[in-house]
Amino acid sequence: MARKPKTPRWLEAARRRKEPVPEGSRADWLVRALGRAGVMSRAEAEQALREGRVELDGHVERDPFAPVHSGSAVRVDGQPRALEARTLALMFHKPAGVVVHGSDPEGIGTVFERLRAVLTPELRGYEWYAVGRLDRDTTGLLLFTNEERLVAHATSPETHVSKRYVAEVEGQPSEESLQRLREGILLEDGPARPAGARLLAPSRVELVLTEGRHHQVKRMLAAVGHPVRTLHREAVGELLLDVPEGAWRLLTEAEVEQGLGFRAIPSAPAGKPR
């Protein structure tokens, strides 16, 4: 029996929104707003709602999709909490073995678990979204943010944000093979965009892509006869990985704007503490 597709969270929230979004505000729902503002992560917020610890505009709220806007007043455990959110972004050096998913059926662990384990207490309250994905065995630069619009910007094929990888491959790619990658090759799901390609060592290739399809680097190199042995991402846009494996650091607003071409704007709602 086919499984019924899960309703996207944004669609579920839109269906429950009974009033139009105030002009100059942003359509949002309670759980997401709490996570974006660093009050508590989505899982923590959903638990707090079930336990009746969250008030919205003077009444106990249990619906995670309850709409909020610039005039909303929120209390958690009786304390007023502002929902004003600023865009945060950080780089994390992903180790091999962990997956970029919410759960890991193999029990090795997720990148979100690894990240939260090393974050400072004040940053653990944010809901962190991964900006794109890396395979379980791929290491290197993985960006996180509390702002879904930054995720959409950095991962959209239309923005052409580059990703630079270094792959150890089987055999020694010829100049002809590299040229095929530079010109773009046909994959089973359509033609790949031309990539920057150069040989760093006899079996080490640097590839620069401006799209991020499933297993794309591995499939492109396999298509020219050089399957990948190890893969590491060094850069996204103009952002270069500069922290040790398993470590992280916050990005500055200038790095986000100049390195990714994303200009952060104030994010409503800004719930009024009362």
N, C-alpha and C positions, 0 to 999 in steps of 0.2 A: 504494500500500500504506500503510495507516494506521500511524503510528509508535506503538510500544509506550510507554505512559505511564511516566515515570521514577518509580521508587520514592522517596517522600519520605525525607529523611535520618533523620528521627526514627523512621520505621518500620523502615528498614534497621538502625538501631542497636538498636531493640527486639528485632528478630529475632535479633540476635547476642548479646543479653544472656542468659546461661545461668543466672545466679543472681538471686534477688530483691534489690531495692534495700534496703540497710540502713535500719532505722528512723531517721528524722530526717535522712536523706540525700536526695539528689536524683538521679534517673536522668540520667546524662550519659555522653557518649562522649568519647574522648581528644581528637580534633581540636577539638571545640567547647569543651571545658574549657580547652585551651591558648589558644584565641582569646579566651575570656571573661576569662581571668586576665591577658591582656596578654603572655603568653610569646611568642607569635608568631601571625600571622594564619593563617587556615585554609589558604590556598595554601602558605604557608611551612611549616606543620606537615605537610601532606601530602607535600611534597618531602622534609622531614627524615625522615619515616617511610620513604619509599621508599629513602632513602640509608642507613637503619639507624642513625640518629643519636639515636633516642629509645628509652629503656628504661622499662619499666613493671614495677614490682615485681620488679626484678632481672634481667629478660630483655629482649632487643631486641624491640621491638614494631613491626610494620609495618601493622597494621590500624587505619585511621583511626576505625573504629567500636568499638574496644576499650572496654568499659565501665570507668569509673573511679568511685570513691566516696571517702568521707572518709578511708579508710585507705590509699589508693593512694600509692605512692612513684614519682615521675617524675624522670628525668634526661634532659637534652638536652645533647648533646656532652659527656657525662660530668659535667655540673653539675646538682645537685639543683634542681628548680624546684617551688615551691609553686603549687597550683592554686586557692588561696583567691581568690575574686573579689568585688569590690565593684561595685555598679551605678554605671556612669558614663553620662552623657548630655551631649551637646553640641548647640549650635545652629550651623547653617551657612547662609550666605546663598547660595543656589543661583543661579548665573548662567543665562541662557538658552543653549540649544544643547546642553547635556549631558543624558544620559538617566540615570534612576534605575534602572539595570539593571547586571548584572555585566559586560556587554560591549555594545559599540555597533557594529552591522553597518555603519553609515555612516562609522565611523572618526573621528567628531568627538570622542568621549570620553565617559566616564561620570563621574557625580558622585563615585563612590568614588575614582577616580583623582585628581580635583581635590582632594578632601578629604585623601587621603594625602600629596599633594604639599606641603601646607601644615601638616600636623600636626607636633608636636614628636616627636623620636625615641622618647621613652618611650611615646607614645600610638600609634605606628605598629604596635606589636606586637599591638594588640587587633583582634579581628574586629568591625567596626562594621556594625550593621544599620540601615538607613534606617527611620524611623518613618513609614510611609506613602510615598506617591509624589507627585511633581509631574511634569507633562508636560514634554517636551523644551523647549518654548518658554515655560514658566511659570517665573517667578523667585520668590525669596523664601525664607521660613523653612522649612528642612528639618531635622528632628531626627534624631540618630543616637544609638545606644546599644549597649553590649555585652551587654545583657540582653533576651532574646527575650520575657520576660514583660512588660516595659515596652512593647515593640512591640504585643503582643496587647492590652494594656490601652488604649493610646492610639488604636488603630485599630478596636477593637470598636464596633459600632453600639450596644451595650448600655451603654457607659460615657458616651456623649453628650459626648465631649470636642469642644469647638467648634474650628472652623477659620475664620479671617477672611480674606477675599480682597477685593482691589480690582481691578475689571475695567474696562478701556476698551472700550466697545462701539460698534457701529454705531447711529446714530440717538440719539434722546433718549427714554429710558424714561419712560412716563407713570406717574402714581400708580396707575392701574389695573393696569399691568404689575407694578409693585412689590408691589401687594397680592396678586396671583396668586402671586408667589414666597413671600410671607409665609404664605399659606394652604396652600402645598404644591401642586405640579402633578404631573400624570401623565406619566411618561417611559416609553419603550418597555420598560424593565425593571422597571416598577412605579412606584407613587407615591413622590414625593420628600417627605421631611419638610419641614414649614414652615421657612423660612429667615428670618433677619434680613435685611432689605433696605432700603437707603436710597440716595438720590441724593446724591453728593458734588459733582458738577459735571454740566453738561448731558449728557455722554456717559461719565460715570464712576460706577460702581455699587459699593457695598460689600455683600458677601454674607457671612453667617455661617451655616455649616452644622454639623450635628452628625452627619453621616455622610460617607463618602468614597468614593462609587462612581466608576467609570471616567468621566473627563471630565465629572463631574457639573455643575460650575459652568458650563462651556461649553454643555452640553446644556440646562440650565435657562434660561439667558439666550437661547439660540437658540429655545427653545420659546415665549418671550414676544415674539419678533420682534427680538431685539437680539444678533446674533452677536458673540462676543468678538474683539477685536483684540489686546489684551495682557492678561495675567493675572499678578497678584502676590499672594503669601500674606504677610500681615502678622503673623499671630498663630496660635498653637495653644494652646488652653486659655487660661490667663492669661499665657502666655509671649509677649512681644513681641519681634519682630526688632530687634536693636540693634547689629548688626555690619555693616560694609560688604560689598558684593558680593564673593564669593570668600573671605571671612574667616569665622572660627569662634571660639567660646569654650565652655569647659566650663560646665555648669550646676551649681549647688549642690544639695545634697540637699533643702534647703528649697524651691528652685524646682521641683524635680521633684515633690515631695510637694504643694506648694500650687498650683503652676501646672498640673499634670497629674492631680493626685489619685492619685498612685502612691507608695506607701510602700515604699522599698527595704528588703529584709530580707537578712541575711547569706546568701550563696549557696554551698552545698556543691556539689562536694566541695572540701575543703581538704586537698589532697595533702600528705603529710608529707615534708619535705626529709630525705633520708638520705645 
